[in-house]
Amino acid sequence: MVHVKPVRVPHPDYGARYVAALDLLVEPGRQPRIDPGMVAATLGLTPGESQVALWLAEGKTVADMARATGHTKNAIYWHLKQIYQKHHLSRQADLVRLVLSIAELD
C-alpha cells in the first residue's frame, strides 16, 4: 500500500532541503510498529489526537480509551471529531486505514 501526503511546510528533519510530498509504504499482512511522533507529525495531530488515532488503529474501543485516560467517552469522541475534520473523514475505519498506512515497519 502506498500513501502519499502533500507537505505544505518545510520539515528539515526529513533530510531533504525541499519536500513536496511524503511517500509512505506499508506491506500488507505485516504487524506494524506505530510511532506516535510520526503519526502526529505526518497527520498534523495534537498529542491527544495522535494517541486516540493510534489506539483506534490498535483495536481499542472508545470505552477502552476513556478508561485508560480517565476521560469521558465524549472527550474521546471530541478528539475523533477533530481528526475527522482535519482529514475530511467520516468513519473510524477510514482513520484506522490512514494511521496504518503510515506505520513504521520492522
GUGUVEX-833801 format. One record per residue: residue in three letters; chain; y negated, x negated, z of N, C-alpha, C, O in turn. Coordinates in Angstrom, 1 decimal, padded with zeros to 4 digits. Layout:
torse / vopa / n.Y / n.X / n.Z / ca.Y / ca.X / ca.Z / c.Y / c.X / c.Z / o.Y / o.X / o.Z
ALA / A / Y / X / Z / Y / X / Z / Y / X / Z / Y / X / Z
...
This chain:
torse / vopa / n.Y / n.X / n.Z / ca.Y / ca.X / ca.Z / c.Y / c.X / c.Z / o.Y / o.X / o.Z
MET / A / 001.2 / -000.8 / 000.0 / 000.0 / 000.0 / 000.0 / -001.2 / -000.9 / 000.0 / -001.3 / -001.9 / 000.7
VAL / A / -002.2 / -000.6 / -000.8 / -003.5 / -001.3 / -000.8 / -004.6 / -000.4 / -000.4 / -004.7 / 000.7 / -000.8
HIS / A / -005.4 / -000.9 / 000.5 / -006.6 / -000.1 / 001.0 / -007.8 / -001.0 / 000.6 / -007.9 / -002.2 / 001.1
VAL / A / -008.8 / -000.5 / -000.1 / -010.0 / -001.2 / -000.5 / -011.2 / -000.5 / 000.2 / -011.4 / 000.7 / -000.1
LYS / A / -011.9 / -001.3 / 001.0 / -013.1 / -000.7 / 001.7 / -014.3 / -001.5 / 001.3 / -014.4 / -002.7 / 001.5
PRO / A / -015.3 / -000.8 / 000.7 / -016.6 / -001.5 / 000.4 / -017.2 / -002.0 / 001.6 / -017.2 / -001.4 / 002.7
VAL / A / -017.8 / -003.2 / 001.5 / -018.5 / -003.8 / 002.7 / -020.0 / -003.8 / 002.3 / -020.4 / -004.4 / 001.3
ARG / A / -020.8 / -003.0 / 003.1 / -022.2 / -002.9 / 002.8 / -023.1 / -003.9 / 003.4 / -024.1 / -004.3 / 002.9
VAL / A / -022.6 / -004.5 / 004.5 / -023.5 / -005.5 / 005.2 / -022.7 / -006.8 / 005.3 / -021.4 / -006.8 / 005.3
PRO / A / -023.3 / -007.9 / 005.3 / -022.6 / -009.2 / 005.3 / -021.8 / -009.4 / 006.6 / -022.2 / -009.0 / 007.7
HIS / A / -020.6 / -009.9 / 006.4 / -019.7 / -010.2 / 007.5 / -019.3 / -011.7 / 007.4 / -018.3 / -012.0 / 006.8
PRO / A / -020.1 / -012.6 / 008.0 / -019.8 / -014.0 / 007.9 / -018.4 / -014.4 / 008.4 / -017.9 / -015.4 / 008.0
ASP / A / -017.8 / -013.6 / 009.3 / -016.5 / -014.0 / 009.8 / -015.4 / -013.8 / 008.8 / -014.3 / -014.2 / 009.1
TYR / A / -015.6 / -013.2 / 007.7 / -014.6 / -013.1 / 006.7 / -014.4 / -014.4 / 005.9 / -013.5 / -014.5 / 005.1
GLY / A / -015.3 / -015.4 / 006.1 / -015.1 / -016.7 / 005.5 / -015.6 / -016.8 / 004.1 / -015.4 / -017.8 / 003.4
ALA / A / -016.4 / -015.8 / 003.6 / -017.0 / -015.9 / 002.3 / -018.5 / -015.7 / 002.4 / -018.9 / -015.0 / 003.3
ARG / A / -019.2 / -016.2 / 001.5 / -020.6 / -016.1 / 001.5 / -021.0 / -014.6 / 001.1 / -021.9 / -014.0 / 001.8
TYR / A / -020.4 / -014.1 / 000.1 / -020.8 / -012.7 / -000.3 / -019.5 / -011.9 / -000.4 / -018.5 / -012.3 / -001.1
VAL / A / -019.5 / -010.8 / 000.3 / -018.3 / -009.9 / 000.3 / -018.7 / -008.6 / -000.2 / -019.6 / -008.0 / 000.4
ALA / A / -018.0 / -008.0 / -001.2 / -018.3 / -006.7 / -001.7 / -017.3 / -005.7 / -001.2 / -017.6 / -004.5 / -001.1
ALA / A / -016.1 / -006.1 / -001.0 / -015.0 / -005.2 / -000.6 / -014.0 / -006.0 / 000.2 / -013.8 / -007.2 / 000.1
LEU / A / -013.4 / -005.3 / 001.1 / -012.3 / -005.8 / 001.9 / -011.0 / -005.2 / 001.5 / -010.8 / -004.0 / 001.5
ASP / A / -010.1 / -006.0 / 001.0 / -008.8 / -005.5 / 000.5 / -007.7 / -005.8 / 001.6 / -007.6 / -006.9 / 002.0
LEU / A / -007.0 / -004.8 / 002.0 / -006.0 / -004.9 / 003.0 / -004.7 / -004.4 / 002.4 / -004.6 / -003.3 / 001.8
LEU / A / -003.6 / -005.2 / 002.6 / -002.3 / -004.9 / 002.1 / -001.4 / -004.5 / 003.3 / -001.4 / -005.1 / 004.3
VAL / A / -000.6 / -003.5 / 003.1 / 000.4 / -003.1 / 004.1 / 001.8 / -003.0 / 003.4 / 001.9 / -002.4 / 002.3
GLU / A / 002.8 / -003.6 / 004.0 / 004.1 / -003.5 / 003.5 / 004.8 / -002.3 / 004.1 / 005.1 / -002.3 / 005.3
PRO / A / 005.1 / -001.3 / 003.3 / 005.8 / -000.1 / 003.9 / 007.1 / -000.4 / 004.6 / 007.8 / -001.3 / 004.2
GLY / A / 007.4 / 000.2 / 005.7 / 008.6 / 000.0 / 006.4 / 008.6 / -001.1 / 007.5 / 009.5 / -001.2 / 008.2
ARG / A / 007.5 / -001.8 / 007.5 / 007.4 / -002.9 / 008.5 / 006.6 / -002.4 / 009.7 / 005.5 / -001.8 / 009.5
GLN / A / 007.0 / -002.8 / 010.9 / 006.3 / -002.4 / 012.1 / 004.9 / -003.1 / 012.2 / 005.0 / -004.4 / 012.3
PRO / A / 003.8 / -002.5 / 012.1 / 002.5 / -003.2 / 012.1 / 002.1 / -003.6 / 013.5 / 002.4 / -002.9 / 014.5
ARG / A / 001.4 / -004.7 / 013.6 / 000.7 / -005.1 / 014.8 / -000.8 / -004.7 / 014.5 / -001.4 / -005.2 / 013.6
ILE / A / -001.3 / -003.8 / 015.3 / -002.7 / -003.3 / 015.1 / -003.6 / -004.1 / 016.0 / -003.5 / -004.0 / 017.2
ASP / A / -004.6 / -004.7 / 015.4 / -005.7 / -005.4 / 016.1 / -006.8 / -004.5 / 016.3 / -007.5 / -004.1 / 015.3
PRO / A / -007.2 / -004.1 / 017.5 / -008.3 / -003.2 / 017.8 / -009.6 / -003.7 / 017.2 / -010.4 / -002.9 / 016.8
GLY / A / -009.8 / -005.0 / 017.3 / -011.1 / -005.5 / 016.8 / -011.2 / -005.4 / 015.3 / -012.3 / -005.1 / 014.8
MET / A / -010.1 / -005.6 / 014.6 / -010.1 / -005.4 / 013.1 / -010.4 / -004.0 / 012.8 / -011.1 / -003.7 / 011.8
VAL / A / -009.7 / -003.1 / 013.5 / -009.9 / -001.6 / 013.2 / -011.4 / -001.2 / 013.4 / -012.0 / -000.5 / 012.6
ALA / A / -011.9 / -001.7 / 014.6 / -013.3 / -001.3 / 014.9 / -014.3 / -001.9 / 013.8 / -015.2 / -001.2 / 013.4
ALA / A / -014.1 / -003.2 / 013.5 / -015.0 / -003.8 / 012.5 / -014.8 / -003.2 / 011.1 / -015.8 / -003.0 / 010.4
THR / A / -013.6 / -003.0 / 010.7 / -013.4 / -002.5 / 009.3 / -013.8 / -001.1 / 009.2 / -014.4 / -000.7 / 008.1
LEU / A / -013.6 / -000.3 / 010.2 / -013.9 / 001.2 / 010.1 / -015.3 / 001.5 / 010.7 / -015.7 / 002.7 / 010.6
GLY / A / -015.9 / 000.5 / 011.3 / -017.2 / 000.8 / 011.9 / -017.2 / 001.7 / 013.1 / -018.0 / 002.7 / 013.2
LEU / A / -016.2 / 001.5 / 013.9 / -015.9 / 002.4 / 015.1 / -016.4 / 001.7 / 016.3 / -016.5 / 000.5 / 016.5
THR / A / -016.7 / 002.6 / 017.3 / -017.1 / 002.1 / 018.7 / -015.7 / 001.7 / 019.3 / -014.7 / 002.0 / 018.8
PRO / A / -015.8 / 000.9 / 020.4 / -014.5 / 000.6 / 021.1 / -013.7 / 001.8 / 021.5 / -012.5 / 001.8 / 021.4
GLY / A / -014.4 / 002.8 / 022.0 / -013.6 / 004.0 / 022.4 / -013.0 / 004.7 / 021.2 / -011.9 / 005.2 / 021.3
GLU / A / -013.7 / 004.8 / 020.1 / -013.2 / 005.5 / 018.9 / -012.0 / 004.7 / 018.4 / -011.0 / 005.2 / 017.9
SER / A / -012.2 / 003.3 / 018.4 / -011.1 / 002.5 / 017.9 / -009.8 / 002.7 / 018.7 / -008.8 / 002.7 / 018.2
GLN / A / -010.0 / 002.7 / 020.0 / -008.8 / 002.9 / 020.9 / -008.1 / 004.2 / 020.6 / -006.9 / 004.3 / 020.5
VAL / A / -008.9 / 005.3 / 020.5 / -008.3 / 006.6 / 020.2 / -007.6 / 006.6 / 018.8 / -006.5 / 007.1 / 018.7
ALA / A / -008.2 / 005.9 / 017.8 / -007.6 / 005.8 / 016.5 / -006.3 / 005.1 / 016.6 / -005.3 / 005.4 / 015.9
LEU / A / -006.3 / 004.0 / 017.3 / -005.1 / 003.1 / 017.5 / -004.0 / 003.9 / 018.2 / -002.8 / 003.9 / 017.7
TRP / A / -004.3 / 004.6 / 019.3 / -003.3 / 005.3 / 020.0 / -002.7 / 006.4 / 019.1 / -001.5 / 006.7 / 019.2
LEU / A / -003.6 / 007.1 / 018.3 / -003.1 / 008.1 / 017.5 / -002.1 / 007.5 / 016.4 / -001.0 / 008.1 / 016.2
ALA / A / -002.4 / 006.4 / 015.9 / -001.5 / 005.7 / 014.9 / -000.2 / 005.3 / 015.6 / 000.8 / 005.2 / 014.9
GLU / A / -000.2 / 005.0 / 016.9 / 001.0 / 004.7 / 017.6 / 001.8 / 005.9 / 018.0 / 002.9 / 005.7 / 018.6
GLY / A / 001.3 / 007.1 / 017.7 / 002.1 / 008.3 / 018.0 / 001.7 / 009.0 / 019.3 / 002.4 / 009.9 / 019.7
LYS / A / 000.7 / 008.5 / 020.0 / 000.3 / 009.2 / 021.3 / -000.4 / 010.5 / 021.0 / -001.1 / 010.6 / 019.9
THR / A / -000.2 / 011.4 / 021.9 / -000.9 / 012.7 / 021.7 / -002.3 / 012.7 / 022.4 / -002.6 / 011.7 / 023.1
VAL / A / -003.1 / 013.7 / 022.1 / -004.4 / 013.8 / 022.8 / -004.2 / 013.9 / 024.3 / -005.0 / 013.3 / 025.0
ALA / A / -003.2 / 014.6 / 024.7 / -002.9 / 014.7 / 026.2 / -002.5 / 013.4 / 026.8 / -003.0 / 013.1 / 027.9
ASP / A / -001.7 / 012.6 / 026.0 / -001.4 / 011.2 / 026.5 / -002.6 / 010.4 / 026.7 / -002.8 / 009.7 / 027.7
MET / A / -003.5 / 010.4 / 025.7 / -004.7 / 009.6 / 025.7 / -005.6 / 010.1 / 026.9 / -006.2 / 009.2 / 027.6
ALA / A / -005.7 / 011.4 / 027.1 / -006.6 / 011.9 / 028.2 / -006.0 / 011.4 / 029.5 / -006.8 / 010.9 / 030.4
ARG / A / -004.7 / 011.4 / 029.7 / -004.1 / 011.0 / 031.0 / -004.3 / 009.5 / 031.1 / -004.6 / 009.0 / 032.2
ALA / A / -004.1 / 008.7 / 030.1 / -004.3 / 007.2 / 030.2 / -005.7 / 006.8 / 030.5 / -005.9 / 005.8 / 031.2
THR / A / -006.7 / 007.5 / 030.0 / -008.1 / 007.1 / 030.2 / -008.7 / 007.9 / 031.4 / -009.8 / 007.4 / 031.9
GLY / A / -008.1 / 008.9 / 031.9 / -008.8 / 009.7 / 032.9 / -009.8 / 010.7 / 032.4 / -010.6 / 011.3 / 033.2
HIS / A / -009.9 / 010.8 / 031.1 / -010.9 / 011.7 / 030.5 / -010.2 / 013.0 / 030.2 / -009.0 / 013.2 / 030.3
THR / A / -011.1 / 014.0 / 029.8 / -010.5 / 015.3 / 029.4 / -010.1 / 015.2 / 027.9 / -010.4 / 014.3 / 027.2
LYS / A / -009.2 / 016.2 / 027.6 / -008.8 / 016.3 / 026.2 / -010.0 / 016.5 / 025.3 / -010.0 / 016.0 / 024.1
ASN / A / -011.0 / 017.2 / 025.8 / -012.2 / 017.5 / 025.0 / -012.9 / 016.2 / 024.7 / -013.5 / 016.0 / 023.6
ALA / A / -012.9 / 015.2 / 025.6 / -013.6 / 013.9 / 025.3 / -012.8 / 013.2 / 024.2 / -013.5 / 012.5 / 023.4
ILE / A / -011.5 / 013.2 / 024.2 / -010.7 / 012.6 / 023.2 / -011.0 / 013.3 / 021.8 / -011.2 / 012.6 / 020.8
TYR / A / -011.0 / 014.6 / 021.8 / -011.3 / 015.3 / 020.6 / -012.8 / 015.0 / 020.1 / -013.0 / 014.9 / 018.9
TRP / A / -013.7 / 014.7 / 021.0 / -015.0 / 014.3 / 020.6 / -015.0 / 013.0 / 019.8 / -015.6 / 012.8 / 018.8
HIS / A / -014.2 / 012.0 / 020.4 / -014.1 / 010.7 / 019.7 / -013.5 / 011.0 / 018.3 / -013.9 / 010.4 / 017.3
LEU / A / -012.4 / 011.8 / 018.2 / -011.8 / 012.1 / 016.9 / -012.8 / 012.7 / 015.9 / -012.9 / 012.3 / 014.8
LYS / A / -013.6 / 013.6 / 016.4 / -014.6 / 014.3 / 015.6 / -015.6 / 013.2 / 015.0 / -016.0 / 013.3 / 013.9
GLN / A / -016.0 / 012.3 / 015.9 / -017.0 / 011.2 / 015.4 / -016.3 / 010.4 / 014.3 / -017.0 / 010.0 / 013.3
ILE / A / -015.0 / 010.0 / 014.5 / -014.3 / 009.3 / 013.5 / -014.2 / 010.0 / 012.2 / -014.5 / 009.5 / 011.1
TYR / A / -013.9 / 011.3 / 012.3 / -013.7 / 012.2 / 011.1 / -015.0 / 012.2 / 010.3 / -015.0 / 012.2 / 009.1
GLN / A / -016.1 / 012.4 / 011.1 / -017.4 / 012.5 / 010.4 / -017.8 / 011.2 / 009.7 / -018.3 / 011.2 / 008.6
LYS / A / -017.5 / 010.0 / 010.4 / -017.8 / 008.7 / 009.8 / -017.1 / 008.5 / 008.5 / -017.6 / 007.8 / 007.6
HIS / A / -015.8 / 009.0 / 008.4 / -014.9 / 008.7 / 007.3 / -014.6 / 009.9 / 006.4 / -013.7 / 009.8 / 005.6
HIS / A / -015.3 / 011.0 / 006.7 / -015.1 / 012.2 / 005.9 / -013.6 / 012.6 / 005.9 / -013.0 / 012.9 / 004.8
LEU / A / -013.0 / 012.6 / 007.0 / -011.6 / 013.1 / 007.2 / -011.6 / 014.4 / 007.9 / -012.6 / 014.9 / 008.5
SER / A / -010.5 / 015.1 / 007.8 / -010.3 / 016.4 / 008.5 / -009.0 / 016.5 / 009.2 / -008.8 / 017.5 / 009.9
ARG / A / -008.1 / 015.6 / 009.0 / -006.8 / 015.7 / 009.7 / -006.4 / 014.4 / 010.4 / -006.7 / 013.3 / 009.9
GLN / A / -005.6 / 014.5 / 011.4 / -005.1 / 013.4 / 012.2 / -004.2 / 012.5 / 011.3 / -004.3 / 011.3 / 011.4
ALA / A / -003.5 / 013.1 / 010.4 / -002.6 / 012.4 / 009.6 / -003.3 / 011.4 / 008.6 / -002.9 / 010.3 / 008.4
ASP / A / -004.5 / 011.9 / 008.2 / -005.3 / 011.0 / 007.3 / -005.9 / 009.8 / 008.1 / -005.9 / 008.7 / 007.6
LEU / A / -006.3 / 010.1 / 009.3 / -006.7 / 009.0 / 010.2 / -005.6 / 008.0 / 010.5 / -005.8 / 006.8 / 010.4
VAL / A / -004.4 / 008.5 / 010.7 / -003.3 / 007.6 / 011.0 / -003.0 / 006.7 / 009.8 / -002.8 / 005.5 / 009.9
ARG / A / -003.0 / 007.3 / 008.6 / -002.8 / 006.6 / 007.4 / -003.8 / 005.5 / 007.2 / -003.5 / 004.4 / 006.8
LEU / A / -005.1 / 005.8 / 007.5 / -006.2 / 004.9 / 007.3 / -006.0 / 003.7 / 008.3 / -006.2 / 002.5 / 007.9
VAL / A / -005.7 / 004.0 / 009.6 / -005.5 / 002.9 / 010.6 / -004.3 / 002.0 / 010.2 / -004.4 / 000.8 / 010.3
LEU / A / -003.2 / 002.7 / 009.8 / -002.0 / 001.9 / 009.5 / -002.3 / 001.0 / 008.2 / -001.6 / 000.0 / 008.1
SER / A / -003.1 / 001.5 / 007.4 / -003.4 / 000.7 / 006.1 / -004.1 / -000.6 / 006.4 / -004.2 / -001.5 / 005.6
ILE / A / -004.8 / -000.7 / 007.6 / -005.5 / -001.9 / 007.9 / -004.8 / -002.7 / 009.0 / -005.4 / -003.7 / 009.5
ALA / A / -003.6 / -002.3 / 009.3 / -002.9 / -003.0 / 010.4 / -002.5 / -004.4 / 009.9 / -002.1 / -004.6 / 008.8
GLU / A / -002.5 / -005.4 / 010.9 / -002.1 / -006.8 / 010.5 / -000.6 / -006.8 / 010.5 / 000.1 / -006.1 / 011.3
LEU / A / -000.1 / -007.6 / 009.6 / 001.4 / -007.7 / 009.5 / 001.8 / -009.0 / 010.2 / 001.0 / -010.0 / 010.2
ASP / A / 003.0 / -009.1 / 010.7 / 003.5 / -010.3 / 011.3 / 003.6 / -011.4 / 010.3 / 004.0 / -012.5 / 010.6
